[in-house]
Amino acid sequence: MRKAVLSCVLSTALVATPAAHAGTAERHGDRFSSADLNTMRRYAADTWRSMRAMVDPATGVPSDKVTGDLRTRARVTSPTNIATYVWSTLVARDLRLIGRSEAGLRVGRVLTALEKMTRDTPTGQYYNWYDPATLELVRVWPDNGDQVKPFASSVDNAWLAAALMMLRDAMPAHAARADRLARSMNFAAYYDPAARPDAGTGLLRGGFWPDRPDGCSIETDYAGTGVKVYSTCHTYGAPAETRIATYVGIALGRLPREHYFGIYRTFPDNGCDWAWQEQKPVGSWKRYLGVNVWQGTYGYRGMRYVPNWGGSMFEELMPDLVVPEAAWAPKSWGRNHPVFVRAQIEHGLAEAKYGYWGFSPSNDPHGGYREYGVDPLGMDAAGYTSDAERTGTDPGYAGCRPAQPEPASYGDGVVTPHASFLALPYAGAEALDNLAALKKNFDSYGRGGFYDAVAVRSGVVSKHYLALDQGMVMAALGNVLTGGDLRRYFGGAGVEARLRPVMELEEWDVVNNTTDRG
């Protein structure tokens, strides 16, 4: 069963005028030529075609994915899928791919569906899987008949809430309905205030089941509602894409500001207690809003950076599509994002020598869905790897775990185009060149834009379009081509005033130097 968002987990016992920006481009050091802008507009138009093809005509809600011929939709959808379709509709409107009236009709149908869908009554949280044709909860997985127990995910609900929050500024006609839905979602339902007693703050749980599941769970009274549910045994402790739930919870006034600093930057260098992490961090303790924060960094090919859980591009940059992290946190995320992108490029071109780069969870060209990343860029010692063979590295942990030999070579690297689109603000020319090479050298592009993933040595292509990944492509292109409209929409209604003063406090010791490629 493919997750709507491949969330990285740590167990801790541990009023819009859209067309006005259609001719501008957001730049971070890269100047886009007229040809570049036209290419990106074509990519957006084709990608929107795939998003449109995913929509069920009966409900106006998107499915999880569609085949490359745009004919066969999946029979499931999730809160994240709905979120990516909503913001893709805003981008399509802002780029004049559709008119304002069509965009309003599409969003109106989604809001009507959300108002009908079954959700957790005390907390207002949506469950993970619905039938897009009927809006009923999925209780049996359509592909294999497996039982599906309803589960409310903090991350999936946060993406949906973020999209609803955008509508408050982006679509005045739907602002009241969207605001009512967003404010009904109580993200305190996931908050465990005792998860970081060492730091004096808490963390978010991955989610909860209304009924006891198989495997590990914790019986919980969520947010003082008096309703018993069964929470995940893990909390989110790594600085991955899961931080969107932190942003949304603080912005909606449901979570304390201090919680932002409870998320580990790296795990501390504390003897061998944390020696299972990917590498020994370098850093120091600092204090923000009364919270002790170990501000560590990892090293790779002359760079120093704050890692995420698995080392993938979407963990690093998906929240940046919505929250203007480089502007609101210029000395932390604003420093880290370009280094992380550079490290992914270095891995693909210089270390693994694939000739291409961009590693992130995606469909597996060889079948199924899988996590991909760059092993040294993640905190998980096992790591997400960049090839089908799962070739990893282990630099060891001085005094606790010996280093292992570096790989002699890498196998069939799996590159996903959405990773290059995420990188556009930070390495625009290189991202467009990478995409052009993928398009030229593989059968990787169809009527709906880039297919989901390419195994670059075997040449095998996953000819599917996923709502999550195409939605990231639309958001990335929309932000570049409109000068950041989606981020402005999210930052309205007092959101910037609540989040930015917290995020801009930190300063990370990030270094953007790379070794020679040779």
MARNU-899367 format. One record per residue (C-alpha): residue number from 1; residue in three letters; x, y negated, z negated. Coordinates in steps of 0.2 Angstrom, whole numbers. Layout:
[nuro NUM,"Ala",[X,Y,Z]]
...
***
This chain:
[nuro 1,"Met",[0,0,0]]
[nuro 2,"Arg",[8,-16,6]]
[nuro 3,"Lys",[8,-30,-7]]
[nuro 4,"Ala",[0,-47,-1]]
[nuro 5,"Val",[16,-55,-9]]
[nuro 6,"Leu",[30,-44,-13]]
[nuro 7,"Ser",[32,-51,-30]]
[nuro 8,"Cys",[48,-49,-40]]
[nuro 9,"Val",[46,-43,-57]]
[nuro 10,"Leu",[56,-44,-73]]
[nuro 11,"Ser",[51,-33,-88]]
[nuro 12,"Thr",[55,-43,-103]]
[nuro 13,"Ala",[57,-34,-119]]
[nuro 14,"Leu",[65,-45,-111]]
[nuro 15,"Val",[-39,-196,12]]
[nuro 16,"Ala",[-31,-188,27]]
[nuro 17,"Thr",[-27,-195,43]]
[nuro 18,"Pro",[-18,-180,50]]
[nuro 19,"Ala",[-15,-185,68]]
[nuro 20,"Ala",[-4,-200,63]]
[nuro 21,"His",[11,-190,60]]
[nuro 22,"Ala",[10,-178,75]]
[nuro 23,"Gly",[25,-186,84]]
[nuro 24,"Thr",[37,-187,69]]
[nuro 25,"Ala",[49,-174,62]]
[nuro 26,"Glu",[56,-171,44]]
[nuro 27,"Arg",[74,-170,44]]
[nuro 28,"His",[87,-165,31]]
[nuro 29,"Gly",[103,-168,41]]
[nuro 30,"Asp",[97,-161,57]]
[nuro 31,"Arg",[91,-172,72]]
[nuro 32,"Phe",[79,-163,83]]
[nuro 33,"Ser",[79,-167,101]]
[nuro 34,"Ser",[63,-169,111]]
[nuro 35,"Ala",[66,-152,118]]
[nuro 36,"Asp",[67,-145,100]]
[nuro 37,"Leu",[51,-154,95]]
[nuro 38,"Asn",[42,-147,111]]
[nuro 39,"Thr",[48,-129,107]]
[nuro 40,"Met",[42,-130,89]]
[nuro 41,"Arg",[25,-136,95]]
[nuro 42,"Arg",[24,-121,107]]
[nuro 43,"Tyr",[28,-110,93]]
[nuro 44,"Ala",[15,-118,82]]
[nuro 45,"Ala",[2,-116,95]]
[nuro 46,"Asp",[6,-98,98]]
[nuro 47,"Thr",[7,-94,80]]
[nuro 48,"Trp",[-10,-102,77]]
[nuro 49,"Arg",[-17,-91,90]]
[nuro 50,"Ser",[-12,-76,79]]
[nuro 51,"Met",[-20,-84,63]]
[nuro 52,"Arg",[-36,-87,73]]
[nuro 53,"Ala",[-36,-69,79]]
[nuro 54,"Met",[-36,-63,61]]
[nuro 55,"Val",[-52,-71,56]]
[nuro 56,"Asp",[-67,-60,54]]
[nuro 57,"Pro",[-82,-68,63]]
[nuro 58,"Ala",[-94,-62,50]]
[nuro 59,"Thr",[-87,-72,36]]
[nuro 60,"Gly",[-73,-84,42]]
[nuro 61,"Val",[-60,-75,31]]
[nuro 62,"Pro",[-44,-69,38]]
[nuro 63,"Ser",[-38,-51,37]]
[nuro 64,"Asp",[-21,-46,30]]
[nuro 65,"Lys",[-13,-43,48]]
[nuro 66,"Val",[-17,-40,66]]
[nuro 67,"Thr",[-9,-30,79]]
[nuro 68,"Gly",[2,-38,92]]
[nuro 69,"Asp",[-11,-37,106]]
[nuro 70,"Leu",[-22,-48,94]]
[nuro 71,"Arg",[-36,-35,95]]
[nuro 72,"Thr",[-36,-25,79]]
[nuro 73,"Arg",[-37,-33,62]]
[nuro 74,"Ala",[-33,-25,45]]
[nuro 75,"Arg",[-49,-21,35]]
[nuro 76,"Val",[-42,-29,19]]
[nuro 77,"Thr",[-38,-47,14]]
[nuro 78,"Ser",[-31,-55,-2]]
[nuro 79,"Pro",[-30,-73,-10]]
[nuro 80,"Thr",[-13,-76,-2]]
[nuro 81,"Asn",[-20,-72,15]]
[nuro 82,"Ile",[-34,-84,12]]
[nuro 83,"Ala",[-22,-98,6]]
[nuro 84,"Thr",[-11,-96,21]]
[nuro 85,"Tyr",[-25,-97,33]]
[nuro 86,"Val",[-32,-113,24]]
[nuro 87,"Trp",[-16,-122,26]]
[nuro 88,"Ser",[-13,-116,43]]
[nuro 89,"Thr",[-30,-124,48]]
[nuro 90,"Leu",[-23,-140,41]]
[nuro 91,"Val",[-7,-139,51]]
[nuro 92,"Ala",[-17,-134,67]]
[nuro 93,"Arg",[-28,-150,64]]
[nuro 94,"Asp",[-13,-161,60]]
[nuro 95,"Leu",[-4,-155,76]]
[nuro 96,"Arg",[-20,-158,86]]
[nuro 97,"Leu",[-21,-139,91]]
[nuro 98,"Ile",[-39,-140,85]]
[nuro 99,"Gly",[-51,-155,81]]
[nuro 100,"Arg",[-56,-162,64]]
[nuro 101,"Ser",[-74,-155,66]]
[nuro 102,"Glu",[-67,-137,69]]
[nuro 103,"Ala",[-55,-138,55]]
[nuro 104,"Gly",[-69,-143,43]]
[nuro 105,"Leu",[-80,-129,49]]
[nuro 106,"Arg",[-67,-116,47]]
[nuro 107,"Val",[-62,-122,29]]
[nuro 108,"Gly",[-81,-124,25]]
[nuro 109,"Arg",[-83,-106,29]]
[nuro 110,"Val",[-69,-101,18]]
[nuro 111,"Leu",[-75,-111,3]]
[nuro 112,"Thr",[-92,-103,5]]
[nuro 113,"Ala",[-84,-85,5]]
[nuro 114,"Leu",[-74,-89,-10]]
[nuro 115,"Glu",[-89,-95,-19]]
[nuro 116,"Lys",[-97,-78,-16]]
[nuro 117,"Met",[-83,-67,-20]]
[nuro 118,"Thr",[-82,-56,-36]]
[nuro 119,"Arg",[-69,-63,-48]]
[nuro 120,"Asp",[-65,-61,-66]]
[nuro 121,"Thr",[-78,-71,-75]]
[nuro 122,"Pro",[-69,-78,-91]]
[nuro 123,"Thr",[-53,-83,-81]]
[nuro 124,"Gly",[-60,-87,-64]]
[nuro 125,"Gln",[-46,-77,-56]]
[nuro 126,"Tyr",[-49,-68,-40]]
[nuro 127,"Tyr",[-44,-49,-37]]
[nuro 128,"Asn",[-30,-44,-25]]
[nuro 129,"Trp",[-40,-35,-11]]
[nuro 130,"Tyr",[-57,-39,-3]]
[nuro 131,"Asp",[-65,-33,13]]
[nuro 132,"Pro",[-64,-48,25]]
[nuro 133,"Ala",[-80,-42,34]]
[nuro 134,"Thr",[-91,-40,19]]
[nuro 135,"Leu",[-81,-49,5]]
[nuro 136,"Glu",[-84,-34,-6]]
[nuro 137,"Leu",[-69,-28,-17]]
[nuro 138,"Val",[-59,-15,-9]]
[nuro 139,"Arg",[-60,1,-20]]
[nuro 140,"Val",[-53,13,-8]]
[nuro 141,"Trp",[-38,9,3]]
[nuro 142,"Pro",[-45,10,21]]
[nuro 143,"Asp",[-29,18,29]]
[nuro 144,"Asn",[-27,33,17]]
[nuro 145,"Gly",[-42,34,6]]
[nuro 146,"Asp",[-32,30,-10]]
[nuro 147,"Gln",[-41,23,-25]]
[nuro 148,"Val",[-39,4,-28]]
[nuro 149,"Lys",[-41,-3,-45]]
[nuro 150,"Pro",[-46,-21,-46]]
[nuro 151,"Phe",[-31,-31,-51]]
[nuro 152,"Ala",[-29,-50,-53]]
[nuro 153,"Ser",[-12,-57,-49]]
[nuro 154,"Ser",[-4,-73,-56]]
[nuro 155,"Val",[5,-76,-40]]
[nuro 156,"Asp",[-8,-72,-27]]
[nuro 157,"Asn",[-21,-83,-37]]
[nuro 158,"Ala",[-8,-97,-38]]
[nuro 159,"Trp",[-6,-97,-19]]
[nuro 160,"Leu",[-25,-98,-17]]
[nuro 161,"Ala",[-26,-112,-30]]
[nuro 162,"Ala",[-12,-122,-21]]
[nuro 163,"Ala",[-21,-121,-5]]
[nuro 164,"Leu",[-37,-127,-14]]
[nuro 165,"Met",[-27,-141,-22]]
[nuro 166,"Met",[-21,-147,-5]]
[nuro 167,"Leu",[-39,-149,1]]
[nuro 168,"Arg",[-43,-162,-12]]
[nuro 169,"Asp",[-32,-174,-2]]
[nuro 170,"Ala",[-33,-166,15]]
[nuro 171,"Met",[-52,-164,18]]
[nuro 172,"Pro",[-62,-177,8]]
[nuro 173,"Ala",[-78,-169,14]]
[nuro 174,"His",[-73,-153,5]]
[nuro 175,"Ala",[-63,-160,-9]]
[nuro 176,"Ala",[-76,-158,-23]]
[nuro 177,"Arg",[-80,-140,-19]]
[nuro 178,"Ala",[-61,-136,-18]]
[nuro 179,"Asp",[-57,-145,-34]]
[nuro 180,"Arg",[-71,-136,-43]]
[nuro 181,"Leu",[-64,-119,-38]]
[nuro 182,"Ala",[-46,-123,-42]]
[nuro 183,"Arg",[-51,-130,-59]]
[nuro 184,"Ser",[-61,-114,-63]]
[nuro 185,"Met",[-45,-104,-62]]
[nuro 186,"Asn",[-37,-103,-79]]
[nuro 187,"Phe",[-19,-99,-77]]
[nuro 188,"Ala",[-17,-98,-96]]
[nuro 189,"Ala",[-24,-81,-94]]
[nuro 190,"Tyr",[-7,-75,-88]]
[nuro 191,"Tyr",[4,-84,-101]]
[nuro 192,"Asp",[13,-75,-114]]
[nuro 193,"Pro",[19,-88,-126]]
[nuro 194,"Ala",[30,-76,-135]]
[nuro 195,"Ala",[40,-69,-120]]
[nuro 196,"Arg",[55,-80,-123]]
[nuro 197,"Pro",[57,-82,-142]]
[nuro 198,"Asp",[76,-86,-139]]
[nuro 199,"Ala",[71,-101,-129]]
[nuro 200,"Gly",[55,-107,-138]]
[nuro 201,"Thr",[43,-104,-124]]
[nuro 202,"Gly",[34,-91,-114]]
[nuro 203,"Leu",[33,-83,-97]]
[nuro 204,"Leu",[19,-78,-85]]
[nuro 205,"Arg",[13,-60,-84]]
[nuro 206,"Gly",[12,-52,-67]]
[nuro 207,"Gly",[-7,-50,-69]]
[nuro 208,"Phe",[-21,-39,-76]]
[nuro 209,"Trp",[-33,-26,-73]]
[nuro 210,"Pro",[-51,-27,-80]]
[nuro 211,"Asp",[-50,-8,-83]]
[nuro 212,"Arg",[-36,3,-90]]
[nuro 213,"Pro",[-25,8,-75]]
[nuro 214,"Asp",[-13,22,-73]]
[nuro 215,"Gly",[4,19,-79]]
[nuro 216,"Cys",[11,5,-91]]
[nuro 217,"Ser",[-1,-9,-97]]
[nuro 218,"Ile",[-4,-19,-112]]
[nuro 219,"Glu",[-21,-22,-120]]
[nuro 220,"Thr",[-24,-41,-120]]
[nuro 221,"Asp",[-37,-54,-125]]
[nuro 222,"Tyr",[-33,-66,-111]]
[nuro 223,"Ala",[-33,-85,-116]]
[nuro 224,"Gly",[-44,-82,-131]]
[nuro 225,"Thr",[-59,-78,-120]]
[nuro 226,"Gly",[-63,-63,-131]]
[nuro 227,"Val",[-63,-51,-116]]
[nuro 228,"Lys",[-51,-36,-116]]
[nuro 229,"Val",[-41,-33,-101]]
[nuro 230,"Tyr",[-25,-23,-97]]
[nuro 231,"Ser",[-10,-34,-93]]
[nuro 232,"Thr",[6,-29,-84]]
[nuro 233,"Cys",[20,-24,-95]]
[nuro 234,"His",[32,-36,-85]]
[nuro 235,"Thr",[33,-55,-85]]
[nuro 236,"Tyr",[41,-65,-72]]
[nuro 237,"Gly",[58,-71,-78]]
[nuro 238,"Ala",[67,-73,-61]]
[nuro 239,"Pro",[67,-90,-51]]
[nuro 240,"Ala",[58,-82,-37]]
[nuro 241,"Glu",[43,-86,-27]]
[nuro 242,"Thr",[33,-82,-42]]
[nuro 243,"Arg",[37,-99,-49]]
[nuro 244,"Ile",[22,-106,-39]]
[nuro 245,"Ala",[11,-100,-53]]
[nuro 246,"Thr",[21,-110,-65]]
[nuro 247,"Tyr",[19,-126,-54]]
[nuro 248,"Val",[1,-123,-52]]
[nuro 249,"Gly",[-3,-120,-70]]
[nuro 250,"Ile",[7,-135,-76]]
[nuro 251,"Ala",[-1,-146,-62]]
[nuro 252,"Leu",[-19,-140,-67]]
[nuro 253,"Gly",[-15,-143,-86]]
[nuro 254,"Arg",[-17,-125,-90]]
[nuro 255,"Leu",[2,-122,-95]]
[nuro 256,"Pro",[14,-131,-106]]
[nuro 257,"Arg",[28,-141,-97]]
[nuro 258,"Glu",[41,-132,-107]]
[nuro 259,"His",[36,-116,-98]]
[nuro 260,"Tyr",[46,-122,-82]]
[nuro 261,"Phe",[62,-120,-92]]
[nuro 262,"Gly",[58,-103,-99]]
[nuro 263,"Ile",[62,-95,-82]]
[nuro 264,"Tyr",[79,-89,-81]]
[nuro 265,"Arg",[91,-97,-69]]
[nuro 266,"Thr",[103,-82,-71]]
[nuro 267,"Phe",[102,-71,-86]]
[nuro 268,"Pro",[115,-76,-99]]
[nuro 269,"Asp",[133,-70,-100]]
[nuro 270,"Asn",[131,-62,-117]]
[nuro 271,"Gly",[143,-48,-118]]
[nuro 272,"Cys",[136,-33,-110]]
[nuro 273,"Asp",[118,-36,-115]]
[nuro 274,"Trp",[114,-42,-97]]
[nuro 275,"Ala",[127,-33,-88]]
[nuro 276,"Trp",[114,-24,-77]]
[nuro 277,"Gln",[112,-40,-67]]
[nuro 278,"Glu",[120,-41,-50]]
[nuro 279,"Gln",[135,-51,-55]]
[nuro 280,"Lys",[143,-60,-70]]
[nuro 281,"Pro",[137,-78,-70]]
[nuro 282,"Val",[147,-94,-73]]
[nuro 283,"Gly",[138,-107,-83]]
[nuro 284,"Ser",[133,-115,-99]]
[nuro 285,"Trp",[119,-118,-111]]
[nuro 286,"Lys",[108,-134,-109]]
[nuro 287,"Arg",[92,-141,-117]]
[nuro 288,"Tyr",[77,-148,-108]]
[nuro 289,"Leu",[61,-152,-117]]
[nuro 290,"Gly",[67,-143,-132]]
[nuro 291,"Val",[70,-127,-122]]
[nuro 292,"Asn",[87,-118,-122]]
[nuro 293,"Val",[92,-115,-104]]
[nuro 294,"Trp",[107,-104,-98]]
[nuro 295,"Gln",[112,-113,-82]]
[nuro 296,"Gly",[122,-100,-73]]
[nuro 297,"Thr",[127,-98,-55]]
[nuro 298,"Tyr",[133,-83,-45]]
[nuro 299,"Gly",[146,-84,-32]]
[nuro 300,"Tyr",[147,-78,-13]]
[nuro 301,"Arg",[160,-82,0]]
[nuro 302,"Gly",[165,-98,-8]]
[nuro 303,"Met",[148,-104,-13]]
[nuro 304,"Arg",[140,-105,-30]]
[nuro 305,"Tyr",[121,-105,-31]]
[nuro 306,"Val",[106,-100,-42]]
[nuro 307,"Pro",[100,-83,-36]]
[nuro 308,"Asn",[82,-76,-35]]
[nuro 309,"Trp",[77,-59,-39]]
[nuro 310,"Gly",[80,-49,-23]]
[nuro 311,"Gly",[90,-61,-12]]
[nuro 312,"Ser",[77,-64,1]]
[nuro 313,"Met",[73,-80,10]]
[nuro 314,"Phe",[54,-81,5]]
[nuro 315,"Glu",[58,-80,-13]]
[nuro 316,"Glu",[69,-95,-12]]
[nuro 317,"Leu",[59,-106,0]]
[nuro 318,"Met",[41,-101,1]]
[nuro 319,"Pro",[36,-113,-14]]
[nuro 320,"Asp",[46,-127,-5]]
[nuro 321,"Leu",[33,-126,9]]
[nuro 322,"Val",[20,-133,-4]]
[nuro 323,"Val",[30,-141,-18]]
[nuro 324,"Pro",[43,-154,-12]]
[nuro 325,"Glu",[57,-146,-22]]
[nuro 326,"Ala",[71,-155,-13]]
[nuro 327,"Ala",[63,-172,-17]]
[nuro 328,"Trp",[56,-168,-34]]
[nuro 329,"Ala",[71,-158,-40]]
[nuro 330,"Pro",[86,-166,-30]]
[nuro 331,"Lys",[100,-160,-42]]
[nuro 332,"Ser",[93,-142,-44]]
[nuro 333,"Trp",[82,-135,-30]]
[nuro 334,"Gly",[88,-149,-18]]
[nuro 335,"Arg",[106,-142,-20]]
[nuro 336,"Asn",[102,-124,-20]]
[nuro 337,"His",[91,-122,-5]]
[nuro 338,"Pro",[104,-127,8]]
[nuro 339,"Val",[117,-116,0]]
[nuro 340,"Phe",[105,-101,0]]
[nuro 341,"Val",[101,-104,18]]
[nuro 342,"Arg",[120,-105,22]]
[nuro 343,"Ala",[123,-89,12]]
[nuro 344,"Gln",[110,-80,22]]
[nuro 345,"Ile",[118,-86,38]]
[nuro 346,"Glu",[135,-81,32]]
[nuro 347,"His",[129,-64,28]]
[nuro 348,"Gly",[121,-61,45]]
[nuro 349,"Leu",[135,-68,56]]
[nuro 350,"Ala",[151,-66,46]]
[nuro 351,"Glu",[149,-52,34]]
[nuro 352,"Ala",[137,-39,42]]
[nuro 353,"Lys",[141,-46,59]]
[nuro 354,"Tyr",[123,-43,66]]
[nuro 355,"Gly",[124,-58,77]]
[nuro 356,"Tyr",[107,-64,69]]
[nuro 357,"Trp",[101,-69,52]]
[nuro 358,"Gly",[86,-71,41]]
[nuro 359,"Phe",[82,-58,29]]
[nuro 360,"Ser",[65,-57,19]]
[nuro 361,"Pro",[51,-45,15]]
[nuro 362,"Ser",[42,-40,31]]
[nuro 363,"Asn",[35,-26,41]]
[nuro 364,"Asp",[48,-12,43]]
[nuro 365,"Pro",[51,-10,62]]
[nuro 366,"His",[53,9,58]]
[nuro 367,"Gly",[36,10,49]]
[nuro 368,"Gly",[28,2,34]]
[nuro 369,"Tyr",[32,-13,24]]
[nuro 370,"Arg",[48,-16,15]]
[nuro 371,"Glu",[59,-29,6]]
[nuro 372,"Tyr",[74,-36,14]]
[nuro 373,"Gly",[87,-49,8]]
[nuro 374,"Val",[105,-52,5]]
[nuro 375,"Asp",[110,-41,-10]]
[nuro 376,"Pro",[123,-53,-18]]
[nuro 377,"Leu",[110,-67,-18]]
[nuro 378,"Gly",[98,-58,-30]]
[nuro 379,"Met",[99,-55,-48]]
[nuro 380,"Asp",[93,-37,-47]]
[nuro 381,"Ala",[108,-25,-47]]
[nuro 382,"Ala",[100,-14,-34]]
[nuro 383,"Gly",[96,-29,-24]]
[nuro 384,"Tyr",[86,-31,-8]]
[nuro 385,"Thr",[97,-26,7]]
[nuro 386,"Ser",[98,-32,25]]
[nuro 387,"Asp",[98,-16,34]]
[nuro 388,"Ala",[87,0,36]]
[nuro 389,"Glu",[101,10,28]]
[nuro 390,"Arg",[100,0,12]]
[nuro 391,"Thr",[119,-5,12]]
[nuro 392,"Gly",[122,-14,-4]]
[nuro 393,"Thr",[137,-21,-14]]
[nuro 394,"Asp",[142,-21,-32]]
[nuro 395,"Pro",[155,-33,-38]]
[nuro 396,"Gly",[154,-26,-55]]
[nuro 397,"Tyr",[153,-35,-72]]
[nuro 398,"Ala",[170,-38,-80]]
[nuro 399,"Gly",[172,-28,-96]]
[nuro 400,"Cys",[155,-19,-94]]
[nuro 401,"Arg",[153,-12,-76]]
[nuro 402,"Pro",[167,-8,-63]]
[nuro 403,"Ala",[166,-15,-46]]
[nuro 404,"Gln",[163,-4,-31]]
[nuro 405,"Pro",[171,-5,-14]]
[nuro 406,"Glu",[164,-17,-2]]
[nuro 407,"Pro",[154,-8,12]]
[nuro 408,"Ala",[165,-4,27]]
[nuro 409,"Ser",[150,-9,39]]
[nuro 410,"Tyr",[132,-12,39]]
[nuro 411,"Gly",[118,-3,48]]
[nuro 412,"Asp",[103,-8,58]]
[nuro 413,"Gly",[100,-25,51]]
[nuro 414,"Val",[81,-31,50]]
[nuro 415,"Val",[78,-49,54]]
[nuro 416,"Thr",[62,-57,52]]
[nuro 417,"Pro",[58,-73,61]]
[nuro 418,"His",[48,-81,47]]
[nuro 419,"Ala",[65,-83,37]]
[nuro 420,"Ser",[72,-94,51]]
[nuro 421,"Phe",[57,-105,50]]
[nuro 422,"Leu",[58,-107,32]]
[nuro 423,"Ala",[76,-113,34]]
[nuro 424,"Leu",[72,-127,47]]
[nuro 425,"Pro",[73,-141,34]]
[nuro 426,"Tyr",[90,-136,29]]
[nuro 427,"Ala",[99,-129,45]]
[nuro 428,"Gly",[87,-134,59]]
[nuro 429,"Ala",[99,-132,74]]
[nuro 430,"Glu",[105,-115,68]]
[nuro 431,"Ala",[87,-109,64]]
[nuro 432,"Leu",[81,-114,81]]
[nuro 433,"Asp",[96,-106,90]]
[nuro 434,"Asn",[93,-90,80]]
[nuro 435,"Leu",[75,-90,85]]
[nuro 436,"Ala",[79,-93,103]]
[nuro 437,"Ala",[92,-78,103]]
[nuro 438,"Leu",[79,-67,95]]
[nuro 439,"Lys",[66,-72,108]]
[nuro 440,"Lys",[79,-70,123]]
[nuro 441,"Asn",[87,-53,118]]
[nuro 442,"Phe",[72,-43,111]]
[nuro 443,"Asp",[54,-40,115]]
[nuro 444,"Ser",[50,-50,100]]
[nuro 445,"Tyr",[38,-63,106]]
[nuro 446,"Gly",[19,-61,111]]
[nuro 447,"Arg",[4,-71,113]]
[nuro 448,"Gly",[3,-75,94]]
[nuro 449,"Gly",[21,-80,92]]
[nuro 450,"Phe",[35,-70,85]]
[nuro 451,"Tyr",[32,-53,80]]
[nuro 452,"Asp",[35,-49,62]]
[nuro 453,"Ala",[52,-41,62]]
[nuro 454,"Val",[67,-35,73]]
[nuro 455,"Ala",[79,-21,69]]
[nuro 456,"Val",[94,-30,79]]
[nuro 457,"Arg",[105,-15,82]]
[nuro 458,"Ser",[92,-2,87]]
[nuro 459,"Gly",[81,-15,96]]
[nuro 460,"Val",[65,-9,87]]
[nuro 461,"Val",[52,-22,85]]
[nuro 462,"Ser",[37,-22,73]]
[nuro 463,"Lys",[23,-29,84]]
[nuro 464,"His",[12,-35,71]]
[nuro 465,"Tyr",[7,-52,64]]
[nuro 466,"Leu",[5,-54,46]]
[nuro 467,"Ala",[-6,-68,38]]
[nuro 468,"Leu",[7,-71,25]]
[nuro 469,"Asp",[22,-72,37]]
[nuro 470,"Gln",[13,-82,50]]
[nuro 471,"Gly",[6,-93,37]]
[nuro 472,"Met",[24,-97,31]]
[nuro 473,"Val",[28,-101,50]]
[nuro 474,"Met",[14,-113,52]]
[nuro 475,"Ala",[18,-122,35]]
[nuro 476,"Ala",[36,-123,40]]
[nuro 477,"Leu",[32,-130,57]]
[nuro 478,"Gly",[19,-142,50]]
[nuro 479,"Asn",[30,-149,37]]
[nuro 480,"Val",[44,-152,50]]
[nuro 481,"Leu",[33,-159,64]]
[nuro 482,"Thr",[22,-170,52]]
[nuro 483,"Gly",[35,-176,40]]
[nuro 484,"Gly",[29,-166,26]]
[nuro 485,"Asp",[10,-167,26]]
[nuro 486,"Leu",[7,-151,17]]
[nuro 487,"Arg",[18,-156,3]]
[nuro 488,"Arg",[9,-173,2]]
[nuro 489,"Tyr",[-8,-165,1]]
[nuro 490,"Phe",[-2,-154,-13]]
[nuro 491,"Gly",[6,-168,-23]]
[nuro 492,"Gly",[-10,-179,-23]]
[nuro 493,"Ala",[-23,-180,-37]]
[nuro 494,"Gly",[-10,-182,-51]]
[nuro 495,"Val",[0,-167,-47]]
[nuro 496,"Glu",[16,-176,-43]]
[nuro 497,"Ala",[14,-186,-60]]
[nuro 498,"Arg",[13,-170,-69]]
[nuro 499,"Leu",[26,-159,-61]]
[nuro 500,"Arg",[40,-171,-54]]
[nuro 501,"Pro",[46,-178,-71]]
[nuro 502,"Val",[49,-160,-77]]
[nuro 503,"Met",[57,-154,-61]]
[nuro 504,"Glu",[69,-169,-59]]
[nuro 505,"Leu",[77,-166,-76]]
[nuro 506,"Glu",[89,-152,-71]]
[nuro 507,"Glu",[106,-152,-63]]
[nuro 508,"Trp",[114,-136,-57]]
[nuro 509,"Asp",[132,-133,-53]]
[nuro 510,"Val",[129,-128,-35]]
[nuro 511,"Val",[144,-127,-23]]
[nuro 512,"Asn",[142,-127,-4]]
[nuro 513,"Asn",[158,-121,3]]
[nuro 514,"Thr",[160,-106,14]]
[nuro 515,"Thr",[175,-95,19]]
[nuro 516,"Asp",[181,-95,37]]
[nuro 517,"Arg",[172,-83,48]]
[nuro 518,"Gly",[188,-77,56]]
***
